Amino acid sequence: MEREKEIGRREELGRMIDHIANRIHYAESRRSAFSVVAGVLIAAGVALLPYIGSIVLDPAFKSAGIAAAIAMIILGCVLLLIYAKQTNFKYPCTQATTTWKWFYRDALPRSHEFDVHWAEYVGQSKKRFDEGMKAYSTQWKTFRDKQNEWIKDDDQNLEQDLQQLYVLHVNEKYKNDFLRHLRSALWWGIIVVVIVTVSGYVVG
């Protein structure tokens, strides 16, 4: 009976990990939508500038159109900058954890031996290729023995799952904050674009 309860708890934990991971993927897809919006704003602003300059003759509308186009381009650039900063954000939780079951850098005996150097984008040398093959061959036995030893230990295995669940909760908190910041930047940016447009019309 106790064994069945233990298995049930582990299965429930696995479902929770999958559920939160899916929520994080959903948040990431929503965050990616803001990069598309940013691109549209920049493209619209760039396309609007020559049109306003050559077609619109009324000084007030021309001034308002140019102000709006420039403001849209700036807003798009700001959104892309925020998005890029978030994408390259260094998560403290993933740097602190030692979840060998879930993160390659803790599972591989010497993960640095598989590092990719910038020069390899130009051309991979035979030496680097051979080093990679050697690292793969020599680390396999250590990796296999380490995983077998830990996975057979139910307590350690459960500890790894619990730590991963905790990491996912923290990660989701960051994702939701990122979404909130992008949403706020967009709405405040739209307000600024409207104000700048109206101001441009008044000045014109």
C-alpha positions in Angstrom: 0.0 0.0 0.0 2.8 2.4 0.9 4.6 1.6 -2.3 1.4 2.4 -4.3 1.0 5.7 -2.5 4.7 6.5 -3.3 4.2 5.7 -7.0 1.1 7.8 -7.0 2.9 10.8 -5.5 5.7 10.5 -8.0 3.2 10.4 -10.9 1.4 13.5 -9.5 4.7 15.3 -9.3 5.5 14.4 -12.9 2.1 15.7 -14.0 2.8 19.0 -12.1 6.2 19.4 -13.8 4.6 18.9 -17.2 1.7 21.3 -16.4 3.9 24.1 -15.2 6.3 23.6 -18.1 3.4 24.0 -20.5 2.4 27.2 -18.8 5.9 28.5 -19.2 5.8 27.6 -22.9 2.5 29.5 -23.2 3.9 32.6 -21.5 6.9 32.4 -23.9 4.7 32.3 -26.9 2.8 35.4 -25.7 6.1 37.1 -25.0 7.2 36.3 -28.6 4.1 38.1 -29.9 5.5 41.3 -28.6 8.6 41.0 -30.7 6.2 40.7 -33.7 4.3 43.8 -32.6 7.7 45.6 -32.3 8.7 44.6 -35.8 5.3 45.7 -37.2 5.6 49.1 -35.5 9.1 49.7 -36.9 8.1 48.6 -40.4 4.9 50.8 -40.3 6.9 53.8 -39.1 9.6 53.4 -41.8 6.9 53.0 -44.5 4.9 56.0 -43.2 7.8 58.4 -43.3 8.3 58.7 -47.1 4.6 58.6 -47.7 4.0 61.5 -45.3 6.9 63.4 -46.8 5.8 63.1 -50.5 2.0 62.8 -50.4 0.7 64.9 -47.5 0.7 68.6 -48.2 -1.1 70.0 -45.2 1.6 71.2 -42.7 -0.3 70.1 -39.6 -1.0 66.6 -40.9 2.5 66.3 -42.2 4.0 67.3 -38.9 1.6 64.9 -37.0 2.4 62.0 -39.4 6.2 62.4 -39.2 6.0 62.7 -35.4 3.8 59.5 -35.2 6.1 57.6 -37.6 9.2 58.4 -35.5 7.4 57.7 -32.3 6.3 54.3 -33.6 9.8 53.4 -34.7 11.2 54.4 -31.3 8.5 52.4 -29.5 9.2 49.3 -31.7 13.0 49.6 -30.9 12.3 49.9 -27.2 10.1 46.8 -27.2 12.7 44.8 -29.1 15.4 46.0 -26.7 13.3 44.9 -23.7 12.5 41.6 -25.4 16.2 41.0 -26.1 17.2 41.9 -22.5 14.6 39.4 -21.2 15.7 36.7 -23.6 19.3 37.0 -22.4 18.4 37.3 -18.8 20.6 35.2 -16.5 18.2 33.3 -14.2 19.6 32.9 -10.7 17.5 29.8 -10.2 19.0 27.8 -13.1 22.5 29.0 -12.1 22.1 27.8 -8.5 20.4 24.5 -9.0 22.2 21.2 -9.3 19.5 19.1 -10.9 21.6 16.6 -12.7 18.4 14.9 -13.9 17.1 18.0 -15.7 20.1 20.1 -16.7 22.9 18.9 -19.0 25.7 21.0 -17.3 25.2 19.1 -14.1 24.6 15.7 -15.7 27.7 15.7 -18.0 30.9 14.9 -16.1 32.9 17.6 -17.9 30.4 19.6 -20.0 33.1 22.2 -21.0 34.7 19.6 -23.2 31.7 20.0 -25.6 31.9 23.8 -25.7 31.5 25.3 -29.2 34.1 27.9 -30.2 33.2 30.9 -32.4 35.8 29.8 -34.9 33.9 26.6 -35.6 31.1 28.5 -37.3 33.7 29.3 -40.0 35.0 25.8 -40.2 35.4 22.9 -37.8 38.9 21.6 -37.6 39.7 17.9 -37.5 41.4 18.4 -34.2 38.3 19.9 -32.6 36.2 17.1 -34.2 38.5 14.4 -32.8 38.5 16.1 -29.4 34.7 16.0 -29.3 34.6 12.3 -30.3 37.2 11.5 -27.6 35.2 13.4 -25.0 32.0 11.6 -25.9 33.7 8.2 -25.7 35.6 8.8 -22.4 32.7 10.5 -20.5 30.0 7.9 -21.4 31.0 5.3 -18.8 31.2 7.9 -16.0 27.8 9.3 -17.1 26.2 5.9 -17.2 27.4 4.8 -13.8 26.5 8.1 -12.2 23.0 8.1 -13.6 22.4 4.4 -12.7 23.6 5.0 -9.2 21.4 8.1 -8.6 18.3 7.0 -10.5 18.2 3.8 -8.4 18.1 5.9 -5.3 14.4 6.8 -4.9 15.1 9.5 -2.4 17.6 11.3 -4.6 15.4 10.8 -7.6 12.4 12.4 -5.8 14.7 15.3 -4.6 15.7 16.0 -8.2 12.0 16.2 -9.3 11.1 18.4 -6.4 14.0 20.7 -7.1 13.0 20.9 -10.8 9.4 21.7 -9.8 10.7 24.5 -7.6 12.9 25.8 -10.5 9.9 25.9 -12.8 7.8 27.8 -10.3 10.5 30.5 -9.9 11.0 30.5 -13.7 7.3 31.0 -14.3 7.4 34.0 -11.9 10.1 35.6 -14.1 8.1 34.9 -17.3 5.0 36.5 -15.9 7.0 39.6 -14.8 8.5 39.8 -18.3 5.1 39.7 -19.8 3.8 42.4 -17.5 6.8 44.7 -18.3 6.3 44.2 -22.1 2.6 44.9 -21.8 3.2 48.0 -19.7 5.8 49.3 -22.1 3.5 48.8 -25.1 0.5 50.6 -23.5 2.5 53.5 -22.2 4.3 53.7 -25.6 0.9 53.9 -27.4 -0.1 56.7 -25.1 3.2 58.5 -25.9 2.7 58.0 -29.6 -0.8 59.5 -29.4 0.5 62.5 -27.4 3.4 63.0 -29.8 1.1 62.8 -32.8 -1.3 65.4 -31.3 1.6 67.6 -30.3 3.0 67.4 -33.9 -0.4 68.4 -35.3 -0.6 71.4 -32.9 2.9 72.5 -33.7 2.3 72.0 -37.5 
